[in-house]
Amino acid sequence: MNEQIFIVLATEERGGLFDFGATLPLVAVQFLLLMFVLNFILYSPLLTLINQRNEYIVSNLSKASEMLAEANKLTLEYEAELAQTKKQAQQELVKSQTAQKASFNHELTLSQNL
């Protein structure tokens, strides 16, 4: 009977869920090696590219805000200049109308005197 138990134990297959042989350290080493390889080959260039993109976006946004501020400044200057030009045109129109009225009245009085 004891011989049968030893034969059964000897023929039982190794492995299973809790068989920690040499595979566990090998899998851990493979995982760490893969992690370092991916970090140097894939993630570092990707992070560099993302940082460059962020710097590009920030610089473009700052340039755009500077251009917007300059555009607002120019708009205010042009609006002030336009208002002044309108005022001058209105004054010249009034002067022209008064001169035309005076000329018309003068011509009218001359034609009535004849």
C-alpha positions as CSV (number, residue, x, y, z in Angstrom):
1,M,0.0,0.0,0.0
2,N,2.8,2.4,0.8
3,E,4.4,1.6,-2.5
4,Q,1.2,2.6,-4.3
5,I,1.2,6.0,-2.6
6,F,4.8,6.7,-3.7
7,I,4.0,5.6,-7.2
8,V,1.0,7.9,-7.3
9,L,3.0,10.8,-5.9
10,A,5.9,10.1,-8.3
11,T,3.6,10.1,-11.3
12,E,1.7,13.2,-10.3
13,E,2.4,16.1,-12.7
14,R,4.1,19.2,-11.5
15,G,2.8,22.6,-12.3
16,G,-0.5,24.2,-11.6
17,L,-1.5,27.4,-10.0
18,F,1.0,27.5,-7.1
19,D,4.0,25.9,-8.6
20,F,6.7,28.6,-8.3
21,G,9.6,27.1,-10.1
22,A,12.1,29.1,-12.2
23,T,9.3,30.6,-14.3
24,L,8.3,33.2,-11.8
25,P,11.7,35.0,-11.7
26,L,12.0,34.5,-15.5
27,V,8.7,36.2,-16.1
28,A,9.6,39.0,-13.7
29,V,12.9,39.6,-15.5
30,Q,11.1,39.5,-18.9
31,F,8.5,42.0,-17.6
32,L,11.2,44.4,-16.3
33,L,13.2,44.1,-19.5
34,L,10.2,44.9,-21.6
35,M,9.3,47.8,-19.4
36,F,12.7,49.4,-19.7
37,V,12.9,48.7,-23.5
38,L,9.4,50.3,-24.0
39,N,10.4,53.2,-21.8
40,F,13.5,54.0,-23.8
41,I,12.2,53.2,-27.3
42,L,8.6,54.3,-27.1
43,Y,7.8,56.4,-24.2
44,S,10.8,58.8,-24.0
45,P,10.5,59.9,-27.7
46,L,6.7,60.1,-27.3
47,L,7.0,62.3,-24.2
48,T,9.6,64.5,-25.9
49,L,7.2,64.9,-28.9
50,I,4.3,65.8,-26.5
51,N,6.5,68.4,-24.7
52,Q,7.5,69.9,-28.0
53,R,3.9,70.1,-29.1
54,N,2.9,71.8,-25.9
55,E,5.7,74.4,-26.2
56,Y,4.6,75.0,-29.8
57,I,1.0,75.5,-28.7
58,V,1.9,77.8,-25.9
59,S,4.1,79.9,-28.2
60,N,1.4,80.1,-30.8
61,L,-1.2,81.1,-28.2
62,S,1.1,83.9,-26.9
63,K,1.8,85.1,-30.4
64,A,-1.9,85.1,-31.1
65,S,-2.7,87.1,-27.9
66,E,0.0,89.6,-28.9
67,M,-1.5,90.0,-32.4
68,L,-5.0,90.3,-30.9
69,A,-3.8,93.1,-28.6
70,E,-2.1,94.9,-31.5
71,A,-5.2,94.5,-33.6
72,N,-7.4,96.0,-30.8
73,K,-5.0,98.9,-30.5
74,L,-5.0,99.5,-34.2
75,T,-8.8,99.3,-34.2
76,L,-9.1,101.9,-31.5
77,E,-6.6,104.2,-33.4
78,Y,-8.5,103.8,-36.7
79,E,-11.9,104.4,-35.0
80,A,-10.6,107.6,-33.4
81,E,-9.1,108.7,-36.8
82,L,-12.4,107.9,-38.5
83,A,-14.4,109.9,-35.9
84,Q,-12.1,112.9,-36.4
85,T,-12.3,112.6,-40.2
86,K,-16.1,112.4,-40.0
87,K,-16.2,115.5,-37.8
88,Q,-13.9,117.4,-40.3
89,A,-16.1,116.3,-43.2
90,Q,-19.2,117.4,-41.4
91,Q,-17.6,120.8,-40.7
92,E,-16.5,121.2,-44.3
93,L,-20.0,120.2,-45.4
94,V,-21.5,122.9,-43.2
95,K,-19.0,125.5,-44.5
96,S,-19.8,124.5,-48.1
97,Q,-23.6,124.7,-47.4
98,T,-23.2,128.2,-45.8
99,A,-21.0,129.4,-48.7
100,Q,-23.5,128.0,-51.2
101,K,-26.4,129.7,-49.4
102,A,-24.6,133.0,-49.3
103,S,-23.8,132.7,-53.0
104,F,-27.4,131.8,-53.8
105,N,-28.7,134.6,-51.8
106,H,-26.3,137.1,-53.4
107,E,-27.3,135.8,-56.9
108,L,-31.0,136.0,-55.9
109,T,-30.7,139.6,-54.7
110,L,-28.8,140.6,-57.9
111,S,-31.4,139.0,-60.1
112,Q,-34.2,140.6,-58.1
113,N,-32.6,144.1,-58.4
114,L,-32.5,143.8,-62.2
